[in-house]
Structures are given as C-alpha cells and as structure tokens.
Amino acid sequence: MKTLTFYTNFMWQYFLQGFLSLLFLSSFLPAQAQDDDEKEKEKDSKGANIHHTLELGYTIGGQISNDNFIYKAGLLGQYTADFQVSTRVYYGVGIGYERLDQERFIPIFASFKGLLKKKDSTPFLTAQIGYALASNKNIYRYEGYSYRGGILFSPGFGYKLNVQDKYSVLFSVNYKHQFARIRYKTLDDHTYADNLNFDLLSFRIGILL
C-alpha cells in the first residue's frame, strides 16, 4: 500500500509539473488582441477556427526500472484537433499510437502550440500532457502478469513551414516522459508491482490543415 501511495503521489507530482509547464508555455506568448489583423478577424468571423494535425515520427530513448536503463526505439503516429484561439496560439486534444520494441501505447492528450513569430513560416513551441493506455506483447505470455500505462508529458520545439494557405508542414523534436506499471504474482501467491519510466526523444514530421 505504501508503494502504491508513493507511486500515485509521484505521478501526480509529474502531472502537476507538466500542467504548470503547459500554462507557462501558453503565457509565453502575448494575448495578441492588438496584432490580429483584418484578414484574421474576417476568417474568425466565419466560424470556429479548427485545424487538424497529422504527425508521424521515430522515437529513441529508454526504459528506467530499478536503476536499469533499457534502450528502446520505435514509431509513432498521432492526430490532434487544434483550436486556433489567436494568430499564434493553438489548443487541442489528440490521440495517437506508439510502438516500441515490446510496448504499445495509446496516448490521449491535451496539446498546445505557440508560434514564435507572426509569420506563415515560423519556429514554434509545443507541449502535450495526458494519459496513455499501454500493453506489452511479451508480458501476456505469462500468467498473473498485467501491464498498465500512465501519465505522460511531452514538450518540444519545431518549425512550421507554410506551403499553401490551406496547410503547413511541421518539423519537430519532442522529449516525452511516460509512466507505466507492471504487476505480477509469484508462485507463493504474493503480488508485486514495479514502476516503469520511459524517457524518449521523438523526431516528427506532420501536416497542419
């Protein structure tokens, strides 16, 4: 019970840090009530300014468990519905799929994008925070084992390359910390749990529609 309580407090500490960091990134850019030009105002008056982001990426990093580091690599794909609240700020919600060597994650997250310049092509900051469902293709071969996901936080930096008025290409590098947890029973019917931490770096390319 003490281990579970410590793990829960530890996860919520990271969640709070991620949430505060997300707020910090949001406030990094001005409200921009003054720098919305007439073209943007006319666009906003037509209805909700909703965009769609599709991203693919390659992930490298590792899993930390009991002071051991295990190298991991894999692929990811995700979709985000972005709500543009000003010329340079987007808030969104998204879902994805990430495949590592044995692990599979389905992240569900809130996201932030902040353009650093008021230009069609510009660097940007990004952050995601949420929860990922998880599975491990090797764990389920053994009776009494279970594998669960956990909280994730992923800040990043990228570049938005405008191609046409209707879409842009996104290039980004993102760090992600992902929690997971494994539980199993021994032959003497005792239950043990181990907390897993993944520290990952992903290189992504996407399209903002």
Buried (B, 14 or more C-beta within 10 A) or exposed (E): EEEEEEBEEBBEEBBEEBBEBBEEBBEEBEEBEEEBEEEBEEBBEEEEBEBBBBBBBEBEBBBBBEEEEEEBEBEBBBBBBBEBBBBBBBBBBBBBBBBBEBBBBBBBBBBBBBBBEBEEEBBBBBBBBBBBEBBBEEBEEEEEBBBBBBBBBBBBBBBBEEEEEEEBBBBBBBBBBBBBBBBBBEEEEEEEEEBBBBBBBBBBBBBBE
